[in-house]
Amino acid sequence: MGTFTIEGGAKLKGEITPQGAKNEALQILCAVLLTDQEVVINNVPDIIDVNKLIALLQNLGVKVQKLSASSYSFCADQVDVSYLESEQYKKEGSGLRGSIMLVGPMLARFGKGYIPKPGGDKIGRRRLDTHFEGFIKLGADFRYNEKESFYGVEAQKLKGTYMLLDEASVTGTANIVMAAVLAEGETSIYNAACEPYLQQLCKMLVRMGAKIEGVGSNLLKIQGVSSLQGTTHTMLSDMIEIGSWIGLAAMTQSELTIKNVGWDHLGQIPRVFERLGITLNRVNDDIHIPAHVDGYQIQNYIDGSILTVSDAPWPGLTPDLLSVLLVVSIQAEGSCLIHQKMFESRLFFVDKLIDMGAKIILCDPHRATVIGHNFKSKLKATTMTSPDIRAGVSLLIAALSAEGASTIHNIEQIDRGYQYIDSRLKAIGAQIERS
């Protein structure tokens, strides 16, 4: 289990470029299975979860060629479908939640898709019903081996249909879209997710020859085609990493510039940080955050009531940033309520922040009230363990703003979502060592 040792209190300065989007990558990489032609993907993040998925694709028989540090070529012209029922796949697939995204394209092109119960962050229930209910509506037969926790869907030929999703699941929508593009006839998906990463997937599939209408809305109409061709795709910058660097700049009262952020795809993120009092300057496609030497003040609602920061499906605020926003609130002037609606265990890391001196009241598994310090007192260094990706980077931000030397164990959780994070932070002045 790896460890970070962080000497807090250093002022950071410089530029940092966000990696390619992790959540987009897990969808886009699986889409290469929909064609036997070459697909080139650029801006691929070098992180544990993505690398595990690339390894799974290679084990499936996909030819993978690394073209540069962040570009890959994929060709799925000799896929070994039998690998899906191997003991190796059951072991390797269970360690990666993103492996669920293999099911839709495999079902569409090869008539079968299997998945062991996937792993991932321990942040509460993340059910798979939306995925499999969509496949069943398209005509697939579902099977489940309870003893091995092994799911499967099979179909001779998928047929288009109308479906109303029970929730606007991003991965569920993506999986169903990838299955529907090769189904016979028209598929309508209502209450579809419309996140930028889902839009990216749809645009990529259209370039490959898919017929999709309504991209960016919650009603997608897909006219199935017999086959898809190759393409080249460049992934967006990771909006969660962008939000993390905004939070880092604010908490350490540092001046930072985040490069090539893709402002038009950030949705609510800039506005929410501004509600917390953070100044964001748009410079072309960069974000410049000045050093908040006098602190930052939370903006209450116009009637004077306390600000509530909560997550919601797009175009609402992504739940992946609530942990960071909670940490940023610790040093604000004023108070706010953080309401994590979509996952019931994501706030359970706040005890570590309370140990560091943060004024946080955990109301229940979904809500925490933060009373800001306004930099009148600093957080104290401590030893902690990263429970998941987003909590891990939030604890790292807290440690970088604290007095003294902190230790964070289980940093593999952070590495799952942030590439070369220690070396990139060192480049802007952070005192952090890996061991």
PyMOL commands that set and color helices and strands:
alter all, ss='L'
color gray80, all
select helices_A, chain A and resi 22-34+48-59+81-85+87-93+97-110+129-137+170-180+196-207+239-251+263-265+269-275+319-329+350-355+389-401+412-415+421-426
alter helices_A, ss='H'
color red, helices_A
select strands_A, chain A and resi 3-7+13-16+38-42+63-66+72-75+112-116+141-145+150-154+162-164+186-190+211-213+219-223+231-234+255-258+281-283+286-289+307-310+335-339+359-364+367-371+383-385+405-409+431-434
alter strands_A, ss='S'
color yellow, strands_A
deselect
rebuild
show_as cartoon
